[in-house]
Amino acid sequence: MIAKEIKPNQRRLKVTAGPDYNLKTHQVVPVNGETIRIENEHAIISLCVKIKDYTGYPENSPSTSPYFDDPLHNRDLYSICFSITFKEPVNGNNLYFGNDFDHPIRDILPPGFNAALRFVKWALDPGLDGDVYADQPYLYSPALASWDIFRIGDKMRKSDEVPTLHDEVIEEGAYSEEAAETRKRFNIPDTVDGRRKHFQDEAHRKEFEFEPGRMYVADFGNPYLALNDFSVRLPGFTLNVMKYVGKNNHELRYTLKDMSNGRVYLAVVFSAVLCENEIKEDYREQRNGKDDNLGKFEWEAGPSSGAVSDRDSSS
């Protein structure tokens, strides 16, 4: 049943996410709603996406989230928040986060795009690099230096519950004394700006390793990209990207990947879809009738010769 009038050729936003680029592996993300679980042989992820003034799919999605009332985020327009527990060691210098595309976008880049990109690199993310004019364009940053929030958690056991994040505002730091010691061991500053500056140094990124079985939480967003209408809002001007959206260029993808081997851990896709096409698809609520429990980890890292967690390793 359609609850609102659909205008011809109107585009609305849909968000999907999965453990790789293949859309057949993706789930529809309940924007401003529940956390979803994403898992494959490489990692276990909890993901929630929040967008201010949201009017997209699924139908009847909340238009906003209490997240945007928090003083830390009252200027932000969106949030991609996730926890990740790797099943394999990942070096900090190899993990990158950013946008990539399967097809050229050079012919549809709007006027002012290069100026906007320079502003982002200057004001937000000095580590941002890539090639938007390539056949497969990309803009990536070292994840540790680009995430707005980075919080280290504990080693997880099989019996631990996969966390939900949609009711939580993540803050920089650690979830326990043991996790705080991990930050100290790698000399990671306590503040966001300090940590991002610290990891702009490649040597510091190489020193850091994401441990198998340990939970890490990241949050990413800003006040400049309005995903609901695909506009870029910078001081002094606004770029309306939606009018450049066409049949073959209607997606913005955020990717978390290991650049040393090309392994993708998470892909979040924001698609501007034509309403008359979208209403033909089945939009059952994926979590209809479910509670907030995403289940147990049912996996934990085996013994290693490194430091042993203070937590009881029995399950």
C-alpha positions in Angstrom: 0.0 0.0 0.0 1.4 3.4 -0.9 0.9 6.0 1.8 1.8 9.1 -0.2 1.3 10.5 -3.6 4.1 9.6 -6.0 5.0 12.2 -8.6 6.1 11.1 -12.1 9.9 10.8 -12.4 10.4 11.7 -8.8 13.5 10.2 -7.2 13.8 9.1 -3.7 16.6 7.8 -1.6 17.2 4.1 -0.8 20.1 2.9 1.3 21.4 -0.7 1.1 24.5 -2.3 2.7 26.4 -5.5 2.5 29.8 -7.1 3.0 30.9 -6.5 -0.6 30.0 -4.7 -3.9 27.4 -7.3 -5.0 24.0 -5.8 -4.4 22.5 -9.3 -4.2 24.3 -9.6 -0.8 22.8 -6.3 0.4 20.1 -5.5 2.9 17.8 -2.5 2.8 18.9 -0.2 5.6 16.1 1.1 7.8 17.2 4.7 7.9 16.8 6.4 11.3 15.6 2.9 12.5 17.2 -0.3 13.8 20.7 -1.6 13.5 21.4 -4.4 11.0 23.9 -7.2 11.2 26.3 -7.9 8.3 28.6 -10.8 8.4 30.9 -12.9 6.1 34.1 -14.9 6.6 36.1 -11.7 7.2 34.2 -9.6 9.7 31.0 -9.2 11.8 29.5 -5.7 11.5 26.6 -3.8 13.1 25.5 -0.9 11.0 23.0 2.0 11.4 22.5 4.9 9.1 20.8 8.2 10.2 19.8 11.0 7.8 18.3 14.3 8.8 15.0 15.3 6.9 14.8 11.9 5.4 12.0 11.2 2.9 13.2 8.0 1.3 12.6 4.3 1.5 11.5 2.2 3.3 8.1 3.8 3.4 7.2 5.4 6.8 10.8 5.8 7.8 11.3 8.3 10.6 12.3 11.7 9.1 15.1 12.2 11.6 16.8 10.8 14.7 17.4 12.0 18.3 21.1 11.6 17.3 20.9 15.0 15.6 19.7 16.7 18.8 23.0 15.7 20.5 25.4 18.7 20.8 28.1 16.6 19.1 26.0 16.2 16.0 23.4 18.9 15.8 25.0 20.4 12.7 25.5 17.0 11.0 23.2 15.9 8.1 23.9 12.2 8.2 25.7 9.4 10.1 27.2 6.1 9.0 27.9 4.3 12.3 29.1 0.8 12.6 30.9 -1.6 14.9 33.3 -4.1 13.2 35.0 -7.2 14.6 37.5 -8.6 12.2 38.1 -12.3 11.9 41.7 -11.7 10.7 44.4 -9.2 11.5 44.3 -5.9 9.5 47.1 -3.4 9.5 46.0 0.2 10.2 47.9 1.5 7.1 45.9 -0.8 4.8 42.4 0.0 5.9 40.7 2.8 3.9 37.3 4.4 3.9 35.7 6.5 1.2 33.7 6.6 -2.1 34.2 4.5 -5.2 32.3 3.9 -8.4 32.1 1.1 -11.0 31.8 3.5 -13.9 33.1 6.9 -15.0 31.5 10.0 -13.5 33.8 12.6 -15.2 31.1 13.6 -17.7 28.5 14.3 -15.0 30.6 16.1 -12.4 28.8 19.4 -11.7 30.5 22.9 -12.0 32.3 23.7 -8.8 33.1 20.1 -7.9 36.9 20.6 -7.9 36.5 23.7 -5.6 34.3 21.6 -3.3 36.9 18.8 -3.2 39.7 21.2 -2.4 37.6 22.6 0.5 37.0 19.0 1.9 40.7 18.2 1.7 41.6 21.5 3.4 38.9 21.7 6.1 37.9 18.1 6.7 40.2 15.4 5.5 43.8 16.2 4.5 44.4 12.4 3.8 41.7 12.3 1.1 43.1 11.2 -2.2 41.9 9.5 -5.4 41.0 10.1 -9.1 37.5 11.2 -9.9 38.3 11.2 -13.7 39.3 7.6 -13.9 37.2 4.9 -15.5 36.6 3.5 -12.0 36.7 6.7 -9.9 37.5 6.7 -6.2 38.2 9.0 -3.2 39.7 7.2 -0.2 41.2 8.2 3.1 43.1 6.2 5.7 40.2 5.0 7.9 41.9 5.8 11.2 42.5 9.4 10.1 39.1 10.1 8.5 36.5 8.6 10.8 34.8 11.3 12.9 34.6 9.0 15.9 36.8 6.0 16.7 36.1 3.9 19.8 37.9 0.7 20.8 36.0 -2.1 22.5 36.9 -5.4 24.1 37.8 -8.8 22.8 34.5 -10.5 22.0 33.5 -14.1 22.9 31.1 -16.4 21.2 28.5 -15.9 23.8 28.6 -12.1 23.6 25.7 -10.3 21.8 26.4 -8.4 18.6 25.8 -4.8 19.6 23.1 -2.5 18.5 24.0 1.2 17.9 20.9 3.0 16.8 20.1 4.3 20.3 23.7 5.2 21.2 25.7 8.3 20.4 29.3 7.1 20.0 32.1 9.1 21.6 35.8 9.0 21.0 37.7 6.7 23.4 37.3 3.2 24.7 34.6 1.0 26.3 36.7 -0.4 29.2 40.0 0.0 31.0 41.5 -2.9 29.0 40.4 -1.2 25.7 41.8 2.1 27.0 45.2 0.4 27.5 45.1 -0.6 23.8 44.8 3.1 22.9 47.7 3.9 25.2 49.8 1.1 23.8 49.6 2.7 20.4 49.9 6.3 21.8 46.5 7.2 20.3 45.4 10.7 21.6 42.1 10.9 23.5 40.6 13.6 21.3 39.1 13.3 17.8 41.4 16.0 16.3 44.5 14.5 18.1 43.7 10.9 16.9 43.1 12.0 13.3 46.3 14.1 13.2 48.2 11.2 14.8 47.1 8.8 12.1 47.8 11.1 9.3 51.4 9.9 9.8 51.8 6.7 7.8 54.4 5.4 10.4 51.7 5.5 13.1 49.2 3.7 11.0 51.7 1.0 10.2 52.2 0.5 14.0 48.5 -0.1 14.6 46.9 -3.4 14.0 43.2 -4.2 14.2 43.1 -7.4 16.3 40.9 -10.4 15.3 38.0 -10.7 17.8 38.2 -7.1 19.2 35.3 -4.8 18.5 36.0 -1.4 17.0 33.3 1.3 16.5 33.4 4.2 14.0 31.0 7.0 13.2 31.2 9.1 10.0 29.2 12.1 8.9 29.3 15.9 8.4 27.2 19.0 7.9 28.1 19.4 4.2 26.6 16.5 2.3 22.7 16.3 2.3 22.2 12.8 1.2 18.4 13.1 1.0 18.7 15.3 -2.1 22.3 14.6 -3.1 23.4 18.2 -2.6 26.7 19.5 -1.3 26.3 22.5 1.0 29.5 24.4 1.5 30.1 27.9 3.0 29.1 30.3 0.3 27.5 27.9 -2.2 25.5 24.8 -2.8 26.0 22.1 -5.4 22.8 20.4 -6.4 23.9 17.0 -7.7 20.5 15.5 -8.1 19.9 17.2 -11.5 23.0 15.4 -12.8 21.6 12.0 -11.7 20.8 9.7 -14.6 20.1 6.1 -15.4 23.7 5.0 -15.0 24.8 7.5 -12.4 22.4 7.4 -9.4 24.5 5.8 -6.6 27.0 7.0 -4.0 28.9 4.2 -2.4 30.9 4.3 0.8 33.4 1.5 1.0 35.6 0.1 3.8 38.4 -2.0 2.3 41.9 -3.3 2.7 44.0 -1.6 0.0 46.8 -4.2 0.2 44.6 -7.0 -1.1 41.4 -5.3 -2.3 39.2 -7.0 0.3 36.0 -5.2 0.9 34.5 -5.4 4.4 31.6 -3.0 4.1 29.8 -1.3 1.2 27.0 1.2 2.0 25.1 2.4 -1.1 22.9 5.5 -1.3 20.7 5.2 -4.4 18.4 7.9 -5.9 15.7 5.7 -7.4 12.7 6.5 -9.6 9.5 6.1 -7.5 7.5 4.4 -10.2 10.2 1.7 -10.5 10.7 1.4 -6.8 7.0 0.7 -5.9 7.2 -2.5 -8.0 9.8 -3.9 -5.6 9.0 -5.9 -2.5 9.7 -3.7 0.5 8.9 -6.0 3.3 10.4 -4.7 6.6 13.4 -7.0 7.1 13.1 -6.8 10.8 9.3 -7.0 11.1 8.4 -8.7 14.4 12.0 -8.8 15.6 13.5 -7.3 18.7 16.7 -5.4 19.0 18.8 -8.6 19.5 21.2 -9.2 16.6 22.3 -12.5 18.0 25.5 -13.8 19.4 28.9 -13.5 17.9 29.2 -17.3 17.5 32.9 -16.7 16.7 36.0 -15.7 18.5 39.7 -15.4 17.8 41.8 -18.3 18.7 44.7 -18.1 21.1 47.6 -16.0 20.0 51.1 -15.4 21.2 50.3 -11.7 21.8 48.9 -10.0 24.8 46.0 -11.9 26.4 42.8 -10.0 27.2 41.9 -9.7 30.9 38.4 -11.0 30.0 37.5 -14.6 30.7 38.1 -16.4 27.5 35.7 -19.2 28.3 32.3 -19.3 26.4 
